[in-house]
Amino acid sequence: IKIAFFTGSFQYGGTERYLLNILKNIDRQKFDPTVMCFYKSGEFLPEIQRLNINIEVFPINKGLFNPTGIKSLIKAFLFLKNNNIQILHTLADWANFFGVFAGKFAGTKVIIVSQRNMGHWINKKSFFYITKIIYRYLSNGIVVNAYSIKKHLTNEFGILPSKIEVIHNGISFNGTPCKKSNTEQTKNKIVAGFIGRLHPVKGFSVLLEAAQNVIKNYHDI
């Protein structure tokens, strides 16, 4: 089965690591994967190149609606059609916009889109309506990485829950159990923490505010 994954670039991020994990573990006896991207750059690129998977570049310049974006859209449409790509999986945001339209023009049989955040980037009405059309009418399914995102899509865009599949982010695990710290400060206590970029959309400040209330009422945390 010929499958193409469409992403922005290969910089450090949750979506990019998600793609890397898929490519490392995909059954190459059943699937023939290709990666489509806007920019062939980023810290994960060397790891993906070592997997000997074809990478196709479709550059854009500050949006899709300019000569560079339109030229790349035509190029992507021709690539999907000429290579008989059967499944197209777009990995969120601009890749959804670009990839879905290219896939529809090419007649790609299955188009799967991804929503991997709460839609903070949909800050214009035009983006909202285009996203709604893509999710409701132009895609065959939607993959999200949290139940909160699924609820958001059903409430905001009126998408049927049956069309949305929740697949949580995975991590590589070497089988060695984690050893809990036994310092005086953490002994016999539940340890809670945060992993992620220190960016407002990650809600790190919410954790700090919540922690103040939690530790007042639960002394074993």
C-alpha positions in Angstrom: 0.0 0.0 0.0 1.5 3.3 -1.0 1.1 5.8 1.8 2.3 9.4 2.0 2.7 11.5 5.2 2.6 15.2 4.8 4.4 17.4 7.4 5.8 20.9 7.7 9.4 20.1 8.5 11.5 17.9 10.8 12.2 20.2 13.7 12.0 19.1 17.3 8.3 18.9 18.2 5.6 16.4 19.2 4.2 16.0 15.6 7.6 15.5 14.1 8.5 12.9 16.8 5.1 11.2 16.2 6.0 10.9 12.5 9.5 9.6 13.2 8.0 6.9 15.5 5.5 5.9 12.8 8.2 5.6 10.1 10.5 3.6 12.4 7.8 1.1 13.2 5.6 0.9 10.0 5.5 -2.6 8.4 7.5 -2.2 5.3 6.2 -5.5 4.0 2.7 -4.0 3.8 3.3 -0.3 3.3 5.5 1.7 0.9 5.9 5.1 2.8 6.8 8.5 1.4 7.2 11.7 3.3 6.0 15.0 1.8 7.1 18.3 3.4 7.3 22.0 3.0 10.9 22.3 4.3 13.5 19.5 4.3 15.2 20.7 7.5 15.2 20.1 11.2 16.9 18.1 13.9 14.9 14.9 13.2 15.9 14.9 9.5 19.1 12.7 9.8 17.1 10.0 11.7 14.4 9.9 9.0 17.0 9.9 6.2 18.7 6.8 7.8 15.4 4.9 7.3 15.8 5.1 3.5 12.4 6.6 3.0 11.8 9.0 0.0 11.3 12.6 1.0 9.6 15.0 -1.4 9.7 18.8 -0.9 6.9 21.3 -1.8 8.0 24.7 -0.5 5.7 27.5 0.4 6.4 31.2 1.0 4.3 32.7 3.8 1.1 30.9 3.0 -0.4 28.9 0.1 -2.0 31.6 -1.9 1.1 33.0 -3.7 3.0 31.9 -6.8 5.3 29.6 -4.8 2.4 27.9 -2.9 0.3 27.4 -6.1 3.3 26.0 -7.9 4.0 23.5 -5.1 0.3 22.6 -4.9 0.3 21.6 -8.6 3.6 19.7 -8.0 2.1 17.8 -5.1 -1.1 17.0 -7.1 1.1 15.5 -9.9 3.3 13.6 -7.4 0.3 12.0 -5.7 -1.4 11.1 -9.0 1.7 9.9 -10.9 2.9 7.7 -8.0 -0.6 6.3 -7.3 -0.5 7.2 -3.6 -3.4 5.3 -2.0 -3.4 6.8 1.5 -2.5 10.4 2.4 -2.0 11.3 6.0 -1.6 15.0 6.7 0.0 16.0 10.0 -1.9 19.1 11.2 -2.3 22.8 10.4 -1.0 24.0 7.1 -0.2 20.4 6.0 -4.0 19.6 6.3 -4.9 22.6 4.1 -2.3 21.9 1.4 -2.3 18.1 1.5 -6.1 17.6 1.4 -6.6 19.9 -1.7 -3.7 18.2 -3.5 -5.1 14.8 -2.6 -8.6 15.6 -3.7 -7.4 16.9 -7.1 -5.2 13.8 -7.5 -8.1 11.4 -6.6 -6.3 9.9 -3.6 -8.6 7.1 -2.3 -8.1 7.7 1.5 -7.3 11.1 3.1 -6.6 11.2 6.8 -6.1 14.5 8.6 -4.6 15.2 12.0 -5.5 17.7 14.7 -2.8 17.7 17.4 -3.7 20.9 19.3 -6.7 22.8 20.4 -6.8 24.9 17.2 -5.1 28.0 18.6 -3.7 28.8 15.1 -7.3 29.0 13.6 -7.5 32.7 14.4 -9.4 33.9 11.3 -13.0 33.2 10.3 -11.7 32.1 6.9 -9.4 29.5 8.5 -12.3 28.3 10.6 -14.6 27.7 7.7 -12.0 26.1 5.5 -11.0 23.8 8.4 -14.6 22.8 8.9 -15.0 22.0 5.2 -11.8 19.9 5.2 -12.7 18.0 8.3 -16.4 17.4 7.6 -16.5 16.8 3.8 -13.0 16.4 2.3 -11.4 13.9 4.6 -12.1 10.2 5.3 -11.1 10.4 9.0 -9.4 12.5 11.6 -6.7 11.4 14.0 -6.3 13.3 17.3 -3.9 12.7 20.2 -6.3 13.6 23.1 -9.9 13.1 24.0 -10.1 16.9 24.8 -9.3 17.6 21.1 -12.0 15.1 19.9 -14.6 16.9 22.1 -13.4 20.3 20.8 -13.9 19.1 17.2 -17.3 17.7 17.8 -18.4 20.9 19.6 -16.8 23.5 17.3 -17.1 21.9 13.9 -20.1 19.5 14.4 -18.1 16.5 13.3 -19.5 13.0 14.1 -17.5 11.4 16.9 -17.3 8.2 14.8 -15.1 10.0 12.3 -12.5 10.9 14.9 -9.9 8.4 16.3 -7.9 9.2 19.4 -4.4 7.8 19.2 -2.2 9.1 22.1 1.4 10.1 21.6 3.7 7.1 22.1 7.3 7.0 23.3 10.0 4.4 22.8 10.4 2.3 25.9 13.5 0.1 26.5 11.8 -2.2 29.1 13.7 -0.8 32.0 11.4 0.4 34.8 11.8 3.9 36.1 13.3 4.2 39.5 11.5 6.6 41.7 13.7 9.2 43.5 13.9 8.5 47.3 15.2 11.9 48.5 13.8 13.3 51.7 11.7 15.7 49.7 10.0 13.1 47.5 10.0 10.0 49.7 6.6 8.2 49.7 5.1 11.0 47.6 3.5 11.1 44.2 5.7 13.2 41.9 4.0 15.2 39.2 5.9 17.1 36.4 5.7 18.8 33.1 7.5 17.9 29.8 7.1 20.2 26.8 8.0 23.5 25.3 7.7 26.6 27.5 5.1 28.2 25.3 1.8 29.6 26.3 -0.2 27.1 24.3 1.2 24.3 26.4 -0.6 25.6 29.5 2.4 25.4 31.8 1.1 28.4 33.8 -2.2 26.5 34.4 -0.1 23.6 36.0 1.6 26.1 38.3 -1.7 27.6 39.4 -3.3 24.2 39.9 -0.3 22.9 41.8 -0.7 25.6 44.5 -4.2 24.3 45.2 -3.4 20.6 45.0 -0.4 20.7 47.4 -2.5 22.6 50.0 -5.1 19.8 50.0 -3.0 16.7 49.2 0.2 16.5 51.2 1.4 13.3 49.5 2.0 15.0 46.2 
